[in-house]
Amino acid sequence: MKLVVGLGNPGKDYDKTRHNTGFMMLDSFLDFKGISLEWKKKFNGLFIQTNIDGEKVIFLKPQSYMNLSGGVVKKYIDYFEIDIVDLLIISDDLDLSVGNYKLKYRGSCGGHNGLRDIEKAIGTTEYKRLKIGIGNSDIDTKDYVLSTFSKKDKETLDNLFKELNKVLDDYFILDFDKLMALYNKKNK
């Protein structure tokens, strides 16, 4: 069983903000796959359990705030007996330009407080991630990640999601090293 976690903040106030890119990516992928199941609530998270390519998959949107995502993720790992090798975290990334992404298997949280909290809760930095670029700005980081995308950036992101839907689709059938080799590329 795989656990695919999209990071974000709960509530309408944060719905289309840069920090909610993980939530948006899950919605895009479920739409791409034609999965129209209702989100269920458990352990302060919204989840959908389904099958993809013959494997059980849980898609999760933690409903704690971003900086407290770890506790929610850990509860799902424990309850559903998910192996860390079957965990994929989708998050925004300030160090990647809008329109860019990176697949990673291990490493530091890179200053991302949601990833930092997950690493603390699960006790490792060795888990799969899909980091989606939101760009950076001269304004305060907190204000920036909680801002919405410009019209141009939103169009770029929507086009990127089309590519990332294919990446996620291949995630379920390819070895992660092969997936990274196939899809990781230099920033535009």
N, C-alpha and C positions, 0 to 999 in steps of 0.2 A: 504494500500500500504506500502511495506517495502522498506527501503533504506539500501543497503549493500555497505559499503565504504571500499575499499582496499587502504591503504596508501602507498605512494612511492614518488619518484622524477621523473619528466618528462625527456625524452631525452635518447638517446642511451648510453650516458656516464654512466648512472645510472642503465641501464636495468637489470642487474643480480646482483646488489649489495644487501647487507644484509638489507639495509633500504627499499628496494623495495619488501620485502616479502609479503606485502599486495596486491600489484599488481599481483605478481606471483600466490598468492592463488586464486584471482578472475579468472585468466586465467585457472588455473587448474580446478576449479569448473565448469566454463562454458564449458570447454572441456568434463568433466565428464558427464555433463547433455546434451551434444550434441547441445548446443546453439551456433550457428555460425553467429549470427547477427553482423553487423558492428557496431563498436563504433561510436557514434555520439558526436558532440561537442556542449556544452552549458555551460555558466557561468564558463569558464576556467576549465572545467572538461570533461572527456570522459565518456559517459554513454551508457548503454544498458538497454532498458525497455522491459520486457518480463513477462510471467506468469509462476508461479511455484505452483503446487498443487492448482490451481484455484485462486491464489492471484497475484495481480500486484506487480512486483518487479523491482526496479532500482538498477543496479550495477554501481558504480561510482569509477573512478580513478581521483582524483583531479590533475590538471595539474599545480597548483602553486607548489612551492617547499614545502617540508614536513612541515616546520615551519609555513607555511601560509595556511594550509589545512582548517582551520576553516571557513574562508570566503566562500570558495567554498561549503562546506558542508551545511552551513547556507542558502545559496541561493537555493540549491536543496530542503532543508526542507521547506522553505517558498514557493517556486514556486509550488512544487508538494503537498503541504499541508501534509507533513509527520509528524506524531506524534512521539515524542522522544522515546516512547516505541517501535516504529517500526524501530529504527535506530540500526544498527550493524556496528561497526568499526573494521576492521581487521588490525592489526599492528604488527611490529616486537617488540621483547622484549629482552633487554640485560640481564635481571635477570633470564631468562629461558634458559637452555641449548638447543643446537640444537637438534631437535627431540622431544621437549616438547612444550606444549601449555597450555593455561588456558582460560576458559570462565569466564567472570566477568560481573556483572550487575552494579556495582558502584565502586567508589574509586578515588584515586588520579591518576594523569597522570604518576606517577612513574618516573618523569624526562624526559619523552618522549615529545619532543617539538611539534610534530604534534598533539598529544592528548591534550596537554596544550592549543594549539591554538583553537582546536575544542571546548574544555570546555569553553574557554573565549567567543567564538562566539555564542554558543547555551545556555550559562548561567547555565549550570548544569554539575555535574560529574556523574549523574545517567543516564547512557546509556549503552547499551550492547556492549561488546567487545570480540573479539577473539584475544588473544595475542599469537604470535608465537615466540618461542625461537630462538635467533640467537647467543646465547652464549655471552661471554665477553672476553676481552683481556687486556693485559698490555699496548697496544698501545693506543694513543689518541682516545677517543670515536668517534670523528668526522671522523677520518681516518678509524677506524674500521667499523663503520656502512656503510661507502661508499666503503668498499672493497668487493670483490666477495667471494663467498663461496669456500672453498677448495673442491677438488673432493669428498673426504669422506663426508664432511658436505652437499654437494649438493645431494649426494645419500641418505643421511639420510633425508634431507628435502623433496626430491621427494617421499620417502616412507611415510613420515608424511602427505604430501598432499593427498595421497590416503585415509588415515584415516579421515583427515579433510574434504574431499569431502562428506563423510558420515555424519559427524557432521553438516556441513552446510545443507545438504539435510534434516536432522532431525530438524534443526532450523525452517524450514518452517511449520512443523507439530506439534512440541512439545512445551509445556510451557517452558520458559527459565530456570526456577528452575529445572524442570525435566531434561532438556538438560544438565545443569551443573552437576546434580547428576549422570547422566549416563556417562558423558565423562570426567569430571575433575578427574585427578589422580595425584599422587605425581610425582615429577621430577625423571627421570631415572638417 
